[in-house]
């Protein structure tokens, strides 16, 4: 039973990586308006394309790990 629970940990990690990629690409907005404004300012000052690519690759890697461990 515990092994089945541990098998879902990579899935949760992959979903968090993909959520972070969606946030970085500004598809998902922050619910708090002030924090969203800070986030927009940060996004304009930094090039986040490598972070988006890293988040997507991290999500894919952990999702594949989930599929292999389940």
Gaussian input, Z-matrix of N, CA and C with variables (Angstrom, degrees):
# hf/3-21g

backbone

0 1
 N
 C     1     B1
 C     2     B2     1     A1
 N     3     B3     2     A2     1     D1
 C     4     B4     3     A3     2     D2
 C     5     B5     4     A4     3     D3
 N     6     B6     5     A5     4     D4
 C     7     B7     6     A6     5     D5
 C     8     B8     7     A7     6     D6
 N     9     B9     8     A8     7     D7
 C    10    B10     9     A9     8     D8
 C    11    B11    10    A10     9     D9
 N    12    B12    11    A11    10    D10
 C    13    B13    12    A12    11    D11
 C    14    B14    13    A13    12    D12
 N    15    B15    14    A14    13    D13
 C    16    B16    15    A15    14    D14
 C    17    B17    16    A16    15    D15
 N    18    B18    17    A17    16    D16
 C    19    B19    18    A18    17    D17
 C    20    B20    19    A19    18    D18
 N    21    B21    20    A20    19    D19
 C    22    B22    21    A21    20    D20
 C    23    B23    22    A22    21    D21
 N    24    B24    23    A23    22    D22
 C    25    B25    24    A24    23    D23
 C    26    B26    25    A25    24    D24
 N    27    B27    26    A26    25    D25
 C    28    B28    27    A27    26    D26
 C    29    B29    28    A28    27    D27
 N    30    B30    29    A29    28    D28
 C    31    B31    30    A30    29    D29
 C    32    B32    31    A31    30    D30
 N    33    B33    32    A32    31    D31
 C    34    B34    33    A33    32    D32
 C    35    B35    34    A34    33    D33
 N    36    B36    35    A35    34    D34
 C    37    B37    36    A36    35    D35
 C    38    B38    37    A37    36    D36
 N    39    B39    38    A38    37    D37
 C    40    B40    39    A39    38    D38
 C    41    B41    40    A40    39    D39
 N    42    B42    41    A41    40    D40
 C    43    B43    42    A42    41    D41
 C    44    B44    43    A43    42    D42
 N    45    B45    44    A44    43    D43
 C    46    B46    45    A45    44    D44
 C    47    B47    46    A46    45    D45
 N    48    B48    47    A47    46    D46
 C    49    B49    48    A48    47    D47
 C    50    B50    49    A49    48    D48
 N    51    B51    50    A50    49    D49
 C    52    B52    51    A51    50    D50
 C    53    B53    52    A52    51    D51
 N    54    B54    53    A53    52    D52
 C    55    B55    54    A54    53    D53
 C    56    B56    55    A55    54    D54
 N    57    B57    56    A56    55    D55
 C    58    B58    57    A57    56    D56
 C    59    B59    58    A58    57    D57
 N    60    B60    59    A59    58    D58
 C    61    B61    60    A60    59    D59
 C    62    B62    61    A61    60    D60
 N    63    B63    62    A62    61    D61
 C    64    B64    63    A63    62    D62
 C    65    B65    64    A64    63    D63
 N    66    B66    65    A65    64    D64
 C    67    B67    66    A66    65    D65
 C    68    B68    67    A67    66    D66
 N    69    B69    68    A68    67    D67
 C    70    B70    69    A69    68    D68
 C    71    B71    70    A70    69    D69
 N    72    B72    71    A71    70    D70
 C    73    B73    72    A72    71    D71
 C    74    B74    73    A73    72    D72
 N    75    B75    74    A74    73    D73
 C    76    B76    75    A75    74    D74
 C    77    B77    76    A76    75    D75
 N    78    B78    77    A77    76    D76
 C    79    B79    78    A78    77    D77
 C    80    B80    79    A79    78    D78
 N    81    B81    80    A80    79    D79
 C    82    B82    81    A81    80    D80
 C    83    B83    82    A82    81    D81
 N    84    B84    83    A83    82    D82
 C    85    B85    84    A84    83    D83
 C    86    B86    85    A85    84    D84
 N    87    B87    86    A86    85    D85
 C    88    B88    87    A87    86    D86
 C    89    B89    88    A88    87    D87
 N    90    B90    89    A89    88    D88
 C    91    B91    90    A90    89    D89
 C    92    B92    91    A91    90    D90
 N    93    B93    92    A92    91    D91
 C    94    B94    93    A93    92    D92
 C    95    B95    94    A94    93    D93
 N    96    B96    95    A95    94    D94
 C    97    B97    96    A96    95    D95
 C    98    B98    97    A97    96    D96
 N    99    B99    98    A98    97    D97
 C   100   B100    99    A99    98    D98
 C   101   B101   100   A100    99    D99
 N   102   B102   101   A101   100   D100
 C   103   B103   102   A102   101   D101
 C   104   B104   103   A103   102   D102
 N   105   B105   104   A104   103   D103
 C   106   B106   105   A105   104   D104
 C   107   B107   106   A106   105   D105
 N   108   B108   107   A107   106   D106
 C   109   B109   108   A108   107   D107
 C   110   B110   109   A109   108   D108
 N   111   B111   110   A110   109   D109
 C   112   B112   111   A111   110   D110
 C   113   B113   112   A112   111   D111
 N   114   B114   113   A113   112   D112
 C   115   B115   114   A114   113   D113
 C   116   B116   115   A115   114   D114
 N   117   B117   116   A116   115   D115
 C   118   B118   117   A117   116   D116
 C   119   B119   118   A118   117   D117
 N   120   B120   119   A119   118   D118
 C   121   B121   120   A120   119   D119
 C   122   B122   121   A121   120   D120
 N   123   B123   122   A122   121   D121
 C   124   B124   123   A123   122   D122
 C   125   B125   124   A124   123   D123
 N   126   B126   125   A125   124   D124
 C   127   B127   126   A126   125   D125
 C   128   B128   127   A127   126   D126
 N   129   B129   128   A128   127   D127
 C   130   B130   129   A129   128   D128
 C   131   B131   130   A130   129   D129
 N   132   B132   131   A131   130   D130
 C   133   B133   132   A132   131   D131
 C   134   B134   133   A133   132   D132
 N   135   B135   134   A134   133   D133
 C   136   B136   135   A135   134   D134
 C   137   B137   136   A136   135   D135
 N   138   B138   137   A137   136   D136
 C   139   B139   138   A138   137   D137
 C   140   B140   139   A139   138   D138
 N   141   B141   140   A140   139   D139
 C   142   B142   141   A141   140   D140
 C   143   B143   142   A142   141   D141
 N   144   B144   143   A143   142   D142
 C   145   B145   144   A144   143   D143
 C   146   B146   145   A145   144   D144
 N   147   B147   146   A146   145   D145
 C   148   B148   147   A147   146   D146
 C   149   B149   148   A148   147   D147
 N   150   B150   149   A149   148   D148
 C   151   B151   150   A150   149   D149
 C   152   B152   151   A151   150   D150
 N   153   B153   152   A152   151   D151
 C   154   B154   153   A153   152   D152
 C   155   B155   154   A154   153   D153
 N   156   B156   155   A155   154   D154
 C   157   B157   156   A156   155   D155
 C   158   B158   157   A157   156   D156
 N   159   B159   158   A158   157   D157
 C   160   B160   159   A159   158   D158
 C   161   B161   160   A160   159   D159
 N   162   B162   161   A161   160   D160
 C   163   B163   162   A162   161   D161
 C   164   B164   163   A163   162   D162
 N   165   B165   164   A164   163   D163
 C   166   B166   165   A165   164   D164
 C   167   B167   166   A166   165   D165
 N   168   B168   167   A167   166   D166
 C   169   B169   168   A168   167   D167
 C   170   B170   169   A169   168   D168
 N   171   B171   170   A170   169   D169
 C   172   B172   171   A171   170   D170
 C   173   B173   172   A172   171   D171
 N   174   B174   173   A173   172   D172
 C   175   B175   174   A174   173   D173
 C   176   B176   175   A175   174   D174
 N   177   B177   176   A176   175   D175
 C   178   B178   177   A177   176   D176
 C   179   B179   178   A178   177   D177
 N   180   B180   179   A179   178   D178
 C   181   B181   180   A180   179   D179
 C   182   B182   181   A181   180   D180
 N   183   B183   182   A182   181   D181
 C   184   B184   183   A183   182   D182
 C   185   B185   184   A184   183   D183
 N   186   B186   185   A185   184   D184
 C   187   B187   186   A186   185   D185
 C   188   B188   187   A187   186   D186
 N   189   B189   188   A188   187   D187
 C   190   B190   189   A189   188   D188
 C   191   B191   190   A190   189   D189
 N   192   B192   191   A191   190   D190
 C   193   B193   192   A192   191   D191
 C   194   B194   193   A193   192   D192
 N   195   B195   194   A194   193   D193
 C   196   B196   195   A195   194   D194
 C   197   B197   196   A196   195   D195
 N   198   B198   197   A197   196   D196
 C   199   B199   198   A198   197   D197
 C   200   B200   199   A199   198   D198
 N   201   B201   200   A200   199   D199
 C   202   B202   201   A201   200   D200
 C   203   B203   202   A202   201   D201
 N   204   B204   203   A203   202   D202
 C   205   B205   204   A204   203   D203
 C   206   B206   205   A205   204   D204
 N   207   B207   206   A206   205   D205
 C   208   B208   207   A207   206   D206
 C   209   B209   208   A208   207   D207

   B1=1.4576
   B2=1.5318
   B3=1.3296
   B4=1.4647
   B5=1.5275
   B6=1.3382
   B7=1.4575
   B8=1.5210
   B9=1.3294
   B10=1.4654
   B11=1.5207
   B12=1.3245
   B13=1.4658
   B14=1.5218
   B15=1.3363
   B16=1.4615
   B17=1.5248
   B18=1.3242
   B19=1.4636
   B20=1.5227
   B21=1.3337
   B22=1.4620
   B23=1.5276
   B24=1.3218
   B25=1.4666
   B26=1.5300
   B27=1.3448
   B28=1.4723
   B29=1.5290
   B30=1.3406
   B31=1.4589
   B32=1.5239
   B33=1.3155
   B34=1.4630
   B35=1.5300
   B36=1.3264
   B37=1.4675
   B38=1.5237
   B39=1.3302
   B40=1.4653
   B41=1.5201
   B42=1.3325
   B43=1.4632
   B44=1.5219
   B45=1.3355
   B46=1.4648
   B47=1.5315
   B48=1.3373
   B49=1.4648
   B50=1.5262
   B51=1.3294
   B52=1.4581
   B53=1.5270
   B54=1.3336
   B55=1.4650
   B56=1.5270
   B57=1.3239
   B58=1.4604
   B59=1.5265
   B60=1.3307
   B61=1.4652
   B62=1.5233
   B63=1.3266
   B64=1.4638
   B65=1.5212
   B66=1.3286
   B67=1.4699
   B68=1.5236
   B69=1.3334
   B70=1.4630
   B71=1.5253
   B72=1.3180
   B73=1.4629
   B74=1.5229
   B75=1.3125
   B76=1.4626
   B77=1.5177
   B78=1.3282
   B79=1.4610
   B80=1.5258
   B81=1.3358
   B82=1.4608
   B83=1.5221
   B84=1.3099
   B85=1.4642
   B86=1.5223
   B87=1.3238
   B88=1.4633
   B89=1.5223
   B90=1.3439
   B91=1.4672
   B92=1.5294
   B93=1.3249
   B94=1.4591
   B95=1.5334
   B96=1.3250
   B97=1.4731
   B98=1.5279
   B99=1.3440
   B100=1.4671
   B101=1.5206
   B102=1.3222
   B103=1.4641
   B104=1.5160
   B105=1.3308
   B106=1.4641
   B107=1.5272
   B108=1.3414
   B109=1.4694
   B110=1.5247
   B111=1.3389
   B112=1.4658
   B113=1.5216
   B114=1.3169
   B115=1.4510
   B116=1.5282
   B117=1.3464
   B118=1.4688
   B119=1.5298
   B120=1.3404
   B121=1.4662
   B122=1.5257
   B123=1.3332
   B124=1.4598
   B125=1.5258
   B126=1.3174
   B127=1.4576
   B128=1.5268
   B129=1.3256
   B130=1.4563
   B131=1.5252
   B132=1.3336
   B133=1.4612
   B134=1.5277
   B135=1.3066
   B136=1.4694
   B137=1.5191
   B138=1.3248
   B139=1.4519
   B140=1.5239
   B141=1.3205
   B142=1.4591
   B143=1.5210
   B144=1.3276
   B145=1.4574
   B146=1.5274
   B147=1.3232
   B148=1.4680
   B149=1.5195
   B150=1.3270
   B151=1.4667
   B152=1.5176
   B153=1.3288
   B154=1.4622
   B155=1.5205
   B156=1.3234
   B157=1.4674
   B158=1.5246
   B159=1.3288
   B160=1.4624
   B161=1.5108
   B162=1.3223
   B163=1.4585
   B164=1.5222
   B165=1.3281
   B166=1.4643
   B167=1.5256
   B168=1.3288
   B169=1.4674
   B170=1.5233
   B171=1.3346
   B172=1.4622
   B173=1.5101
   B174=1.3290
   B175=1.4595
   B176=1.5155
   B177=1.3253
   B178=1.4650
   B179=1.5225
   B180=1.3262
   B181=1.4696
   B182=1.5237
   B183=1.3354
   B184=1.4608
   B185=1.5204
   B186=1.3485
   B187=1.4582
   B188=1.5228
   B189=1.3322
   B190=1.4665
   B191=1.5261
   B192=1.3297
   B193=1.4656
   B194=1.5237
   B195=1.3433
   B196=1.4642
   B197=1.5213
   B198=1.3338
   B199=1.4582
   B200=1.5204
   B201=1.3182
   B202=1.4629
   B203=1.5247
   B204=1.3405
   B205=1.4623
   B206=1.5192
   B207=1.3239
   B208=1.4599
   B209=1.4645
   A1=111.01
   A2=116.13
   A3=119.75
   A4=110.22
   A5=117.24
   A6=119.72
   A7=111.00
   A8=116.75
   A9=120.26
   A10=110.81
   A11=116.51
   A12=119.92
   A13=109.46
   A14=116.86
   A15=120.28
   A16=111.80
   A17=117.51
   A18=120.24
   A19=111.65
   A20=117.26
   A21=119.82
   A22=113.17
   A23=117.88
   A24=120.41
   A25=111.59
   A26=120.29
   A27=118.74
   A28=113.01
   A29=117.50
   A30=119.84
   A31=110.72
   A32=116.84
   A33=120.82
   A34=110.09
   A35=116.62
   A36=120.05
   A37=110.47
   A38=117.09
   A39=119.20
   A40=111.04
   A41=117.58
   A42=119.60
   A43=111.43
   A44=116.83
   A45=118.72
   A46=111.02
   A47=117.44
   A48=120.31
   A49=110.60
   A50=116.44
   A51=119.21
   A52=111.36
   A53=117.38
   A54=120.67
   A55=110.04
   A56=115.86
   A57=119.67
   A58=110.99
   A59=117.65
   A60=120.40
   A61=110.72
   A62=116.88
   A63=119.64
   A64=111.45
   A65=116.73
   A66=119.95
   A67=110.38
   A68=117.18
   A69=120.38
   A70=111.90
   A71=116.74
   A72=119.22
   A73=111.42
   A74=117.21
   A75=125.42
   A76=112.96
   A77=117.52
   A78=120.61
   A79=108.97
   A80=116.32
   A81=121.74
   A82=107.84
   A83=116.79
   A84=121.64
   A85=109.74
   A86=116.01
   A87=121.24
   A88=108.60
   A89=118.26
   A90=119.55
   A91=114.02
   A92=117.32
   A93=120.81
   A94=108.89
   A95=116.81
   A96=121.27
   A97=112.41
   A98=117.47
   A99=119.96
   A100=111.14
   A101=115.54
   A102=118.39
   A103=110.89
   A104=117.65
   A105=120.18
   A106=110.35
   A107=116.88
   A108=119.95
   A109=110.40
   A110=117.03
   A111=120.23
   A112=110.67
   A113=115.60
   A114=120.96
   A115=110.55
   A116=117.20
   A117=120.74
   A118=110.71
   A119=116.13
   A120=120.03
   A121=110.48
   A122=117.10
   A123=121.19
   A124=110.16
   A125=116.21
   A126=120.27
   A127=110.61
   A128=117.25
   A129=119.91
   A130=111.68
   A131=117.10
   A132=119.15
   A133=112.89
   A134=118.13
   A135=121.36
   A136=110.22
   A137=115.41
   A138=120.32
   A139=107.77
   A140=116.74
   A141=120.94
   A142=113.30
   A143=118.42
   A144=119.14
   A145=111.52
   A146=117.86
   A147=119.55
   A148=111.10
   A149=117.23
   A150=119.87
   A151=110.85
   A152=117.30
   A153=120.44
   A154=109.52
   A155=116.83
   A156=120.78
   A157=110.13
   A158=117.30
   A159=120.66
   A160=112.35
   A161=117.10
   A162=120.21
   A163=111.21
   A164=116.42
   A165=119.41
   A166=110.23
   A167=117.12
   A168=119.52
   A169=111.54
   A170=117.06
   A171=119.98
   A172=111.58
   A173=116.30
   A174=120.01
   A175=112.15
   A176=116.54
   A177=120.28
   A178=110.72
   A179=117.00
   A180=120.49
   A181=110.94
   A182=116.85
   A183=118.51
   A184=111.76
   A185=118.05
   A186=119.79
   A187=110.39
   A188=117.55
   A189=120.19
   A190=111.07
   A191=116.15
   A192=120.05
   A193=110.25
   A194=116.35
   A195=120.72
   A196=110.59
   A197=116.64
   A198=119.46
   A199=111.57
   A200=117.38
   A201=120.05
   A202=111.89
   A203=117.19
   A204=118.71
   A205=112.37
   A206=117.60
   A207=120.28
   A208=109.87
   D1=-45.22
   D2=-179.12
   D3=-66.40
   D4=-34.09
   D5=178.59
   D6=-62.28
   D7=-35.46
   D8=178.79
   D9=-68.35
   D10=-35.63
   D11=177.48
   D12=-67.84
   D13=-43.81
   D14=179.25
   D15=-63.87
   D16=-26.69
   D17=179.48
   D18=-68.02
   D19=-23.21
   D20=-178.83
   D21=-86.49
   D22=-8.85
   D23=179.32
   D24=-61.38
   D25=-45.68
   D26=176.89
   D27=-61.96
   D28=-31.32
   D29=177.53
   D30=-65.69
   D31=-42.62
   D32=178.27
   D33=-64.00
   D34=-41.96
   D35=178.82
   D36=-64.19
   D37=-41.83
   D38=-179.49
   D39=-66.20
   D40=-37.44
   D41=177.07
   D42=-65.86
   D43=-36.17
   D44=178.34
   D45=-69.21
   D46=-36.89
   D47=175.48
   D48=-62.93
   D49=-44.68
   D50=-178.52
   D51=-68.59
   D52=-35.75
   D53=175.78
   D54=-62.95
   D55=-41.53
   D56=178.26
   D57=-64.06
   D58=-37.29
   D59=177.20
   D60=-65.35
   D61=-39.38
   D62=177.85
   D63=-66.88
   D64=-36.51
   D65=177.29
   D66=-67.37
   D67=-41.77
   D68=-179.29
   D69=-67.08
   D70=-33.34
   D71=179.09
   D72=-84.96
   D73=4.63
   D74=176.34
   D75=62.84
   D76=26.73
   D77=173.16
   D78=-77.43
   D79=-40.24
   D80=177.10
   D81=-103.52
   D82=126.62
   D83=179.93
   D84=-95.15
   D85=154.48
   D86=177.38
   D87=-76.80
   D88=137.45
   D89=-178.32
   D90=-64.79
   D91=-28.26
   D92=179.93
   D93=-85.81
   D94=123.16
   D95=-174.86
   D96=-64.28
   D97=-39.91
   D98=-179.78
   D99=-64.52
   D100=-45.21
   D101=179.93
   D102=-67.36
   D103=-32.86
   D104=177.32
   D105=-65.41
   D106=-39.01
   D107=178.20
   D108=-64.54
   D109=-42.83
   D110=176.16
   D111=-61.94
   D112=-40.11
   D113=-179.21
   D114=-65.58
   D115=-40.92
   D116=177.92
   D117=-62.86
   D118=-42.43
   D119=179.05
   D120=-63.12
   D121=-42.04
   D122=178.41
   D123=-64.85
   D124=-39.84
   D125=-178.03
   D126=-65.56
   D127=-36.82
   D128=-179.77
   D129=-72.80
   D130=-27.81
   D131=-177.45
   D132=-85.31
   D133=-17.45
   D134=-178.38
   D135=-125.37
   D136=147.12
   D137=175.02
   D138=-88.01
   D139=111.54
   D140=-173.74
   D141=-98.96
   D142=12.23
   D143=-176.18
   D144=-63.69
   D145=-38.03
   D146=177.95
   D147=-67.61
   D148=-35.41
   D149=177.60
   D150=-67.63
   D151=-38.02
   D152=177.95
   D153=-64.44
   D154=-46.61
   D155=179.39
   D156=-61.74
   D157=-42.98
   D158=178.88
   D159=-63.90
   D160=-39.29
   D161=179.21
   D162=-67.06
   D163=-41.83
   D164=179.13
   D165=-65.67
   D166=-45.10
   D167=178.82
   D168=-63.46
   D169=-40.52
   D170=176.80
   D171=-61.75
   D172=-42.15
   D173=177.74
   D174=-62.76
   D175=-42.28
   D176=-179.91
   D177=-66.32
   D178=-42.89
   D179=-179.16
   D180=-62.36
   D181=-47.04
   D182=-179.88
   D183=-68.67
   D184=-31.92
   D185=176.87
   D186=-67.11
   D187=-41.00
   D188=176.42
   D189=-64.51
   D190=-37.87
   D191=176.66
   D192=-63.18
   D193=-39.10
   D194=176.86
   D195=-62.34
   D196=-44.73
   D197=-179.22
   D198=-64.06
   D199=-37.08
   D200=-179.01
   D201=-75.10
   D202=-30.13
   D203=-177.28
   D204=-86.30
   D205=-17.29
   D206=-177.74
   D207=-90.87

